[in-house]
């Protein structure tokens, strides 16, 4: 079958990255985590004094944005995609609750989005990719052959995030995570630049009560139907 571009968008903590990674492995495609790119930018800001308590020095970030390069490499042992910030593996660092607090604010900055979209489009020129995020099917790859929009209740998403952090040995607070999820939903949907919304031609996937196996069955079935028609 002809290789296509697969765009998976949706709310935070819906498991988009997990399902996108698994789908890419199943069909032999490359996986790129666009959300990780914005997390990496937030981490860069934290590491370089561009974020001070609750404030982002947007002028300083704008001056530095061309020096922020995000790339992905497969883990040699697991095959999973790992996020690199200027050549350094930051996959663990970008998943902390501290970074999560600033992701939506960073992603709402037009010059940040412009730079990340440029890098994303460069990654996707060869097709045969799966990319997930907030605006992949609406802004980055509006002509993607397969678009999926993922949703789940805020409470379910907060519990998933809690379980993920607890499994890593962190000491998460469920109420703090739920508040973060709701705040990110609001920011993602109301930002002026590329707000989170379902593309008109996207397939809706509500995975609130689905297992990972059920999700994968749905994704593979959808992919096979679309790819066979291209």
C-alpha positions, 0 to 999 in steps of 0.5 A: 500500500502507498505510504500516507501521513497519519495525524492524531490530535486530541486533548492532553493525557488521552494516550495519544503518544502511546497509541501513535507509537504503537500504531507506527510500530505495527505498520512500520511507520516513523513516529514523531511526538509533536507535544514533546517538542513543546515540552522540550521548548518549555524545558529549555526555558526552565534550564536557561532562566527564560521562565521565572516562577510563573512568567515567561520572558517571551523576548528572550525566548524569541531571541533563542528560538532558532537555537532550539532544535528538536529531534527524535531517535529510536531507543536501541533497546525498546525501539521507542522514539526518544526526544532530543533537545539540541542533541541531548536525550530529555525524554524523562525530563520533559514528562514532569509536572513542572514542565506540564505547567508551562507547555500550553503557555509555550505552545500558545506563542506564535513564534514558537508554533511557527518554528515547531511547525516548520521543523515538523513539516521538514520531518514529514516530507517523506510520508510514512509517518505518524505524528500526534499533537494538538493541531497536526491535522488542522495546521501542520498536515491539513492534507494528511490522508488519515486524521484521528481526534482523540478525547476522554473525560478529564477525570479519566485523563487525570487518573491516567497521568497520575498512574504514569507518574506514580509508576515512574516513582514520582509522588503525584497529587491527583487533584493537582493533576486534574486541575492541570488537565482542565487548565490545559484544556481551556488554554488549548481550546481558546488560544488564538494560534492553532486552537485545539479542535477536531478537523472536519475530516477527522475520525473521532475516537473517545477512548474513555472506556477502551483498552489499549488493545481495543484502541489498536484494533480500531486504529488498524482497521481505520488505517487499512481502510484509508490506505487501501483507498489511496 
